[in-house]
Amino acid sequence: MKAIDIRNKYLKFFENHGHKVIPSAPLIPENDPSVLFTTAGMQPLVPYLLGERHPEGTRLTDYQKCVRTVDIDEVGDNRHLTYFEMLGNWSLGDYFKEESIKMSFEFLTKELGIPVEKLSVTVFAGDEDAPRDEESANIWKSVGMPENHIYYFGKDDNWWIAGEEGPCGPDTEMFYDTGKEPCSKDCNPSCGCGKYVEIWNNVFMEYYKDKNGYTKLKQQNVDTGLGLERMNMLLQGKETPYDTEIFAPIMEKLQTLAKHDEISSRRIVAEHLRSSMMIISDGGRPSNVDRGYVLRRLIRRMTRHLNKLEIDLSELLGLIDLNIETLKEMYPELEKNKDIIKQVIIEEKDKFVKTLSHGEREFEKVITKIKAEGTKKINGQVVFRLYDTYGFPPEVTSDLAREQGYEIDMQEFEKLFKEHQAKSRMGSDKKFKGGLADQSEETICYHTATHLLNAALKIVINKDVHQKGSNITAERMRFDFSCDHKLTDEEKQKVEDLVNEWIKQALPVKVEEMKKEEAIASGAECMFIEKYPDIVTVYSIGDVSKELCGGPHVKNTSELGIFKIKKEEASSAGVRRIKAILEK
Ligand code: SER
């Protein structure tokens, strides 16, 4: 059996039990800015779990494409994946525990042919919020689950909620016994030693949790989730998902191309490539914020590990083709979106290669300085600056340092990084409130371009040119500035050339916080001084521009494309307006 056969069997089984098969929602949630990606089958169904009528009825089943990124740094081991497929069936106030457990048992033992001895289950042990789930335990016994294969655990194991707030409830989880030796005499499904692998989770969603605690929902729902890659691996008796048909072709190809056999690097490339392809196919694009940044990280990490394996990056196109061939039966959309997938991945890879060579040069400077100082340790601030300003990954800094016999202070880096994360999290919370619409990669590029244009005008016209306003969409920018004459063709050309020159120079964009007076004294440009708080954010682009600004901006001007002035006209007395675009 292959993964697609398990999927088809599953959907057919639940269809035969009165469920309507609904399509997978896209990986990028349509109306939910609170999450980056769809992370579970229940997510697109939340309104219906809360009581809204679903047009397809009260029994639904589907396969759902999911991306979970909390584990991104774990990928490379034998089990973590960022992209996975979840099979699910739902009762929206229809059947509850009995029918749900009976169907799961029948599917596992009859359809998939798993012997009952290989199965164990867990149920909720009860606490002050909800009673001990004897009911589920009894149903398990009635279908033939041996009593000593039924375990009771508390909220940590047997309660399911997406995040902090929302529909939730006790769950019953099913485990597959791999046959490995027990880790101790207390070995059990929750011990995590790897003997028992979780395969299915049925959540009996009858509660809603908010800040004030738990209340009962209008209806009793069932939400189940079965991880397809994992089930596939177990049924095939494989140790990892990379040994199954989903990953085997690319893993083998990588082995023939690689100069070293580093299995974790091959896994990272295989996993991140599949994940990136799925995200791009569903409309995701790399950027410096939120979901775009996740995609950017995936592509960068993959590129870095291709480098590590010493695989020529020109092989990437062939690897994408191979993956489309492998996966197109499961995901026909990959074939349909082939061109854009290739374009996005290759462009992003190219950008990263530039970042890397830039960062490597900076790193060399650091080493020269440190050699002169005679120390052996690179401090965390330097690592952070390389990361923040040049997008140079700390692992790369660490590798390079080690190769040259230097240590780096990772602890200090981690501290700075955490502070930085907390800041950007604050930023993204604010953004969600303000609406996501104007935070696309395009608008961010245009935003940085306005700073370059502002700086260029000061050089070409005169230093008293100031910004009077701007308006940005994903397609173009408009920039108003003080100036007493219509720009000549020569002036327009010079401005355009200068901006493009700076883009070509791949100037880093740096952000720092400082006191407002300090910022102004250091010559930072600022449109409305009174608009800003006492502590301000200042964005500098190489040494050509420095402005007070809330951001966001690109990390490097090389991301901008080609700057073109489309029009120059009067806006109001003493104010001119430039309309410009960036061509990618
Ligand atoms: N929501 C549950 C999970 O993600 C079951 O679908 O495991």
Boltz pocket constraint, residues with backbone or C-beta under 6 A from the ligand:
constraints:
  - pocket:
      binder: B
      contacts: [[A, 39], [A, 40], [A, 41], [A, 42], [A, 88], [A, 160], [A, 201], [A, 202], [A, 203], [A, 223], [A, 224], [A, 225], [A, 226]]
      max_distance: 6.0
